[in-house]
């Protein structure tokens, strides 16, 4: 994965986990499709398991809001935005 600087603006396309909460279903109705998510945010950091982005940050302090930990194995595309 590319190296990013703290607060770089990112576009991330990733596969989300999926659960069917409708109760009992026939095995033939089990979904095997990927559920893609697109997220925009500011790069915070990367750990060995996660890309961490935030959707808002304070300009005069270190406050952040909307922290999202995306498992690295789920990321299909990532772009630095201008």
C-alpha positions as CSV (number, residue, x, y, z in Angstrom):
1,X,0.0,0.0,0.0
2,X,1.2,3.5,-0.8
3,X,2.5,5.7,2.0
4,X,0.3,8.6,3.0
5,X,0.9,11.7,5.1
6,X,-1.4,12.4,8.1
7,X,-4.6,14.2,6.9
8,X,-4.1,13.4,3.2
9,X,-7.5,13.3,1.6
10,X,-8.4,9.7,0.5
11,X,-10.9,7.8,-1.6
12,X,-11.2,4.2,-0.4
13,X,-13.2,1.4,-2.1
14,X,-13.5,-1.6,0.2
15,X,-15.6,-4.8,0.7
16,X,-17.9,-4.6,3.8
17,X,-19.1,-7.7,5.7
18,X,-22.7,-8.5,5.2
19,X,-25.4,-10.1,7.4
20,X,-28.9,-11.1,6.4
21,X,-31.1,-10.3,9.4
22,X,-34.3,-11.6,7.9
23,X,-34.4,-14.8,10.1
24,X,-34.4,-18.3,8.6
25,X,-33.7,-18.5,4.9
26,X,-33.1,-21.4,2.5
27,X,-29.4,-22.1,1.8
28,X,-30.1,-21.3,-1.9
29,X,-30.9,-17.7,-0.9
30,X,-27.5,-17.0,0.7
31,X,-25.9,-14.0,-0.9
32,X,-22.4,-14.6,-2.2
33,X,-22.0,-11.1,-3.8
34,X,-19.5,-8.5,-2.5
35,X,-20.9,-5.5,-0.9
36,X,-18.6,-2.6,-2.0
37,X,-18.4,0.6,0.0
38,X,-16.9,3.9,-1.0
39,X,-15.5,6.1,1.8
40,X,-13.9,9.6,1.7
41,X,-11.8,10.8,4.6
42,X,-8.6,12.1,6.0
43,X,-5.8,9.6,6.5
44,X,-5.0,9.2,10.2
45,X,-2.7,6.2,10.2
46,X,-2.1,2.6,9.1
47,X,-1.5,-0.3,11.5
48,X,-0.6,-3.8,10.6
49,X,-4.3,-4.6,10.2
50,X,-6.2,-1.4,9.5
51,X,-6.3,1.8,7.5
52,X,-7.7,4.4,9.8
53,X,-9.4,7.5,8.3
54,X,-11.5,10.3,9.9
55,X,-14.3,12.2,8.2
56,X,-13.7,15.5,10.0
57,X,-10.8,17.2,11.8
58,X,-10.3,20.4,13.8
59,X,-8.0,23.0,12.2
60,X,-7.1,24.7,15.4
61,X,-6.7,21.6,17.6
62,X,-6.2,17.8,17.4
63,X,-9.9,16.9,17.6
64,X,-11.2,14.4,15.0
65,X,-14.7,12.9,14.4
66,X,-16.0,9.9,12.4
67,X,-13.1,7.5,12.9
68,X,-13.3,4.5,10.5
69,X,-11.0,1.5,10.8
70,X,-11.0,-0.4,7.5
71,X,-9.4,-3.9,7.5
72,X,-6.4,-3.8,5.0
73,X,-7.5,-7.1,3.5
74,X,-10.9,-5.6,2.5
75,X,-9.4,-2.6,0.6
76,X,-9.7,-2.9,-3.2
77,X,-8.8,0.6,-4.3
78,X,-7.3,3.6,-2.6
79,X,-6.5,7.0,-4.2
80,X,-5.1,10.2,-2.8
81,X,-7.3,13.2,-3.6
82,X,-6.2,16.7,-4.3
